[in-house]
Amino acid sequence: MNSTISYTKDFVISKDGTKIGYRQLGNGPGLILVHGGMMAAQNLMQLGALLADQFTVYIPDRQGRGQSQRHNNFGLVAEGEDIQALVNKTKAENVYGLSAGAVVTLQTSIIEKGIKKICLHEPPILVDETRTDWITKYKESMNKKNYGKAFMSIVNGTDDPSSLFNILPTFLIAPLMNIAIKSEAKKKKENSDDVPLKPLIDAMFYDIKIIEDSAGIINKYKNTTADVLLIKGTKSQPYLRNTIDKLSAALPKAKFVELVGQGHTVSNNGEKPELVAAELKRFFMNNIH
């Protein structure tokens, strides 16, 4: 479906000289969508299209994915500066972040006062209850170049407990995923902006660094001057839902939405991005004249 959504491409140069590419569509006030792990800009295109009737939507490929380069010193500070550079270029005042992208969004709002509103959708901020067992399994699998097993470790640690991938045993699914990943890599289309699954699995190293760097960021949360919307789903991992509760307690004035019957990747293509789009329109369009 992404191929039917019209968009233009551009790039911005981050503070350290890293080139960050992004997609642009729609018209209206600027709204940046920041994707999560095992994703690229392509994954939020349906959400972007649903918002394009009221916003100029910017969807960057986070570092090391698609049109964007890798930082020499990657981590939360560098990725926050990436989005800050995009804010400075586009003058966008609104930012939505999903998962690790939500951590980056929060970091950006702390350092960039030009941002007026942010939406944080289940950021995996490192707190006592955060699951990290999957990270060890991911690294072990990547050391063996077992992409199927690495994929399953990511899913087990971040996807909804009730998802099919989390119900079926890894020893059955991982070999099938290895076949699918290799097959997809061979079918990579020329001149396509979409990123195959294999490099997205590779790029989870960047998201893990974001999680590791997020320790203590809730204490800085009060320093953001932006209005905040917090989103969580009833089917998401308990630790992700708990993080939203901690953020809500740290900033009581933040607005809060719970999506009943939905999980962590609800805004992804093919899920229920229309539910997220409705909440974002309600939040970001309020007080815009």
N, C-alpha and C positions, 0 to 999 in steps of 0.2 A: 504493500500500500504506500510505502514511503515514496516510491518513484512517481506517484500521482500528486504528491504535494510539492507545489512550486516554492522554491526558495533561492536566494542569492547567497554567495559566499564572500567572506572577507577574512581579514586576520588583524590581530593586534600584537604589538610587541610588549611583553611583560617587562618588569623592572630590571630583571637580570639579562634581558636580551632574547629570551625564549619566545618563539613565534607560536601564537595560539590562534588557531583557526575557528571560525564560527559560522553558523547558518543564520540567515535572517529572513523573516516573513512577516506579513501583516502590516497594519498601520495603527498608530495611536501612541499612547505613552509607552516608554520603553520597559520591557520585562525580560529579565535574563533567567533562563532555566538551566540549572546546574545538575547534571546527571550523577548517578551513583556508580558503584563498582560493577565490573563486568558489563559496562555500558559505554556508549559513546553518544554523540549528539543524535544519531539516528534513532535511539530508543525513545526520545521524547518528542519526536516529530508529530505524532498524532495529538499529543497534548498541545504542542505549539500551534497546530492547525486549528484546534478548538478555541484557542485564545486570540488568533490572528485577526478576528473581526473587531476586536477592541484594543489590541496592543500591537506595537512593533516588538516582535519576539526575537530574541537573540539566544541561540543554543550553541555554546562552545563545546568543542571536543576538549575534554580535560587533558592535561599533559600526557604525552606518550601514546596518544590515540589519534587515529584518523589524520586530520589536517594539522595537528599540534605536535610540536617538538617535545622532547624530554628535557627536563631541567638537569643540570649537572648536580645540583644540591636540591633534590626533590623533598617535598614535605608540605606541611600545612601553611607555613609562612609563604613559601613560593607560590602555592596554588591560590592563596588569598590574594597575592599580588597580581596573579593572572586575571582574576575577576575584577579586581580594582582597576586594572588597565582597561578592561572592557567597559566598565562603568564610566571611566574618564573619557573614553572615546565616544561612547554612544549617549552619554548623559542619562542613561537609564536609572531610575530611582527605585525600581522594584526587582527583587531577586527571589526566586524559588529554588530550594535545594533539596534533593532527595538523597537519603542515606549519607555516604561520605561527602556527597555534594552539599548536603545540609551543614556539615561541619565546616566545609570551606566557605559556605555562605555566611555562617555565623562569624567566622574569622574575618571575612571581608567587611562585614557590617561594623566590626569593632575598629578597624583601621580606616574605613572610608565613610566619612560623615555625609557624603552625597547620596547615600542610600537612605531612602525614607521608610521603606517597608520590606520586610523579609518574611518568607514562609519556610519553616524548618520541618521537613517531613522525615521523622524517625532517624535522626542522626545517631550513628553508633559511637557516641562519646564514651571514652574510657572511664568508667566508674566501677565500683566494687562488683556490681552484678553483671557487668558486660561479659559476654561469652568470648573467649579467646582460644578455646581448644581447637577450633577449626583452623586457626592461623598456623599452628604447628603442623597439622596434617597437610595443609596446603603447601607449605614450604618443603615438607618431606616429599610430597608428590612431584613438585616442580623440580626438585633435585634429581629425580628419576625420570624427568620428562614425561611423566604420566599425566597428560592433560585431562583425560577423562576423570581420573581420581581427584585431580586438583579441582576440577569443576564441581564434583560432588561435595568436596570439603567446603567450598564456598556456599553452595546451596544449603548444606546441612547447618551451617553456622548463621546464615542470614535469611534464608527463605522461610516461608510460613511452615510451622510444624505439620500442618495438614496437607501440604502440597504433595503431589504424587512422587516427586523426586525424594522427598523426605520419608515417604512411607515405604518405598521399595528399597531393598538392600543395595548398598554401594557395589558389592562384588558382582552384582548382576548388571547394573546400569553403567558403571565406569567403562567396561570394554566396549559397550555399544556407543557410548559418548566418544571414545577414542576414534572409532570408525567414522562417526558423524563429523567430528572436528576435522579429520583428515580429508574427508570428502568435500566439505564446505571450502576448505583452503584451496583445493584444486579448481573449484568452480568460481573463484574470485573474479568478478566482472571488471573488465578494463574501464578506467575512468569513473569507477564507482566511488562515492564518498563514504559508503558504508564499510564498517570494519568487521572482518570475520571474527568468530568466537575465539580462535586461538590467541591472537594478540590481545584480546580483551581479558583472557585468563592470565596472560603474562602481566598485564597492567595492574592486576590486583595487588602487586607489590606496592604500588603507589597508594592505594586505598588503605592498605595495612599501615603504612607510614602515617597516613592521615589519622587513623584511629590511635596509634601510639602517641602522636603529637597532641592529641586532643585532651590528654590528662590535665585537669585543672582549668579547662576553658569555661566551665560553668561558673567559676568564681569571677571570670572576666565578663560573663554574659551581661551583667548589669551595666557594663560600660557602653553597650550599644545604644545609640540614640534612635534607632529605627523602631517603628511599630512592628509587632511580631505576631504571626499566626503559627500555631503549632498543630501539626496533623499526626494522628496515629490511627491504625486500623485495629479492629478487634481480633483479627486473625494473625497478627504479626507476632514475632518472637517476644516473649515476656521482657527480655532485657531492653529491647527497643522501645516498647511501651513505657517501661520504667524510666527511661531517659527523658521522654517527653514529660512525665510527671515531675521529674527533678527540675527540668527547665521551667515548667509552669510554676513551681514553688519558688524558684529563684527570681522570677519576674512575674508577679501576680497579675499585672495589667495585660499580659499577653493574652490574645484570643486563642481559643482551643476548639478543635473540631475532631470528633471521633467518627471514622467511617465504619459503620456497622457491616460486618460480613466481608470486609476487605483486608488485604494483607500488605506486605511491605512494597510490592512492585505494582500497586494499583495504577500508578500513572504511566507505566510502561505501555508501549504499543501492544495492542491486542488484549489488554486487561480492561480496566474501566477508567481511562483517563478523563472521561466526561464528568465523573464525580469530582475529581480533583479540579478540573477546569471550572466547574461551577463555584467551588469554594474560593478559588483564586480570583475569579471575576468579582465575587462579592467583597472580598477583602481588599484587593488592589484598586478597584474602581471607586470604593467609598472615599468621599471627599475630593475626588477628581472632577474638575469642572471643565 
